[in-house]
Amino acid sequence: MKKTSIIVLMALFSLVSFAQSLEYTGVKRLSARSLGEIYNNDELKGYYTFFYLEKADKKNSVYHIELADNNLNKTASFDTIVTGK
């Protein structure tokens, strides 16, 4: 019984150790709708993140967009200005 428990714990640990993650620094706010998957014909191609950086001026805000492939390797990154209403 003890051997079985150890084997099960080792298997669970190995599953957790293969988890993927991305890390962002300097992000003021990130919500669930700022993250998403990119699909092409029902095949996962990558991920996107879209988050607020700062106010550019009275009417405009700067947002940052990052794209990653399906292995979470960053492939593109750029800022864009969005005009408010």
DAMO-V721736 format. One record per helix or strand. SS is the DSSP state (H for helix, E for strand). FROM is the first residue (numbers start at 0). LEN is the number of residues. If there is no record, write none. Layout:
ss={SS/SS}
from={FROM/FROM}
len={LEN/LEN}
//
This chain:
ss={H/H/E/E/E/E}
from={1/31/34/42/59/73}
len={16/3/6/13/10/10}
//
